[in-house]
Amino acid sequence: NLAYVIYTSGSTGQPKGVAMPHGPLVNLLDWQLERSPVTGPVLQFSSIFFDISFQEMFTAWLSGSSLVLVSDEQRRDPEQLVDLIARERVRRLHCPPAVLAQIALALSRSRRELALAEVAPAGEQLQITAEIREMAAVGDGLVVDNQYGPTEAHVISAGRLTGDPTGWPEFPSIGTPIANTRIYLLDGYLQPVPSGAAGEIHVAGDCLARGYVGRPDLTADRFLPDPFATEPGQRLYRTGDLARWRPDGTLEFLGRTDRQIKIRGYRIEPGEIEAALLRHPDVAEALVVADRNPAGDDRLVAYAVPTAQRLPSGSALRAFLRGALPEYMVPSHVVELAAVPLTATGKVDRRALPAPADVDDVVERVPGRTDEERTLAAIWAEALGVPAVGIHEDFFELGGHSLLAARVAGRVRDALRVEMPLRTVFENRTVADLAAALTGRSADAADGRPEELLWHGLAPVARGERWAPSFGQRRLWFLDQLQPGMIAYNLPLAYRIRGPLVVSALAAALTTIADR
């Protein structure tokens, strides 16, 4: 029989009702009670609109424990939440990882003594922060049972962290499947991926919901016939999450298939940037999202919560990230938050994040002093899609990148009629520096030599002299001596051909190229 219907938008933003019967819930409770020996007060952090609330209530009652209720105000305030956990001697806590991070941060400030014996984070990827390690090391030690599962199957796997927290990995595994549950990592053809390779998590067994209420199309799309079933009629749910099997047989969660960010051709995992930002001693929480600047270009924006009163400047944090990440993964803005905004269910509320332009740190804006500086500042502002640029602001910290730098170089050539190589923008990152470099070049060119030759570091060579080949030319000559006639180097050319398409002729042409 149906136990409940919970509406969730997941990653799509479109609400859908998940119909969960009694069977999967009884299976979960039996597994949980056998797994956890902890008894005593259980905090009911989750509202009734979140499926974890069922796990909180019934595991407490079935183990003879009591529930500690939380008001909306306490749920939103980590300081009040820590006071409640301490006062009521709470022994077990279920909550999303973002809430656990906030509780641990509040605890590090208040230094309250807790009776917590077990924490079961679920709902998002768990990251072990310095404050969580500190929290787990107090008293008799704290067990962290990292649980994972979609709403369509509740909890499907878990991995326990015990012992010395200093040895816990920063991103713990999500463990192994719970009782009567099978997990497969499959590719786009529903074929198992090798151990260590990334695949989409598919789950089967006694844990599955019926499907989506009134949505047979969506149910058929997500709940598939199980190709590995030993009995007819069994189903497989595809989660949209990525993972890989570790050598020890546990699952490593890799994030959502739809949370990957692609910017300027680079595919980026936000979690990798968040992990690098959290290594800064002044950052307690971090979140990285993709945003679009006024010019229409995609950019990375980082949100950070300080461990103390204030964060370092955005420039300082970006400089810190450049020591660990390639330039294309360094966020254009770093926004300070008092706390990461959460939804009513305790997950990160990305729609509540403030716009980066409103709060990011800005160098004091100094207007152009010369015609060259004013012209360059206008070119930068147009390329970056901002109202104005000061002469001491860093082009790349304003959101610039290599493609925009190329655009700037082209506009500078047209506006100032000077040939400027792209590297000049990278070497002179402010308007003031670039204007000085251009002025210096122009002064050097006053001896009558062609300015564009001087800019490129070239000088005329008399005909008949022996010309030295470039490094690239020497490399190609060497490879041709090594493998004469090698065709590894090709020049891509694009042609637009108009007229009726003869498919057979196109197929023959492509076949000829493939054969060649």
Secondary structure, 3 states (H helix, E strand, C coil): CEEEEEEECCCCCCCEEEEEEHHHHHHHHHHHHHHCCCCCCEEECCCCCCCHHHHHHHHHHHCCCCEEECCHHHHHCHHHHHHHHHHCCCCEEEECHHHHHHHHHHHHHHCCCCCCCEEEECCCCCCCCHHHHHHHCCCCCCEEEEEECCCCCCCCEEEEECCCHHHCCCCCCCEEECCCEEEEEECCCCCECCCCCCEEEEEEECCCCCEECCCHHHHHHHEEECCCCCCCCCEEEEEEEEEEECCCCCEEEEEECCCCEEECCEEECHHHHHHHHHCCCCEEEEEEEEEECCCCCEEEEEEEEECCCCCCCHHHHHHHHHCCCCHHHCCCEEEECCCCCECCCCCECHHHCCCHHHHCCCCCCCCCCCHHHHHHHHHHHHHHCCCCCCCCCCCCCCCCCHHHHHHHHHHHHHHHCCCCCCHHHHHCCCHHHHHHHHHHHHHHHHHCCCHHHHHCCCCCCCCCCCCCCCHHHHHHHHHHHHCCCCCCCCCCCCCCCCCCCCHHHHHHHHHHHHHC
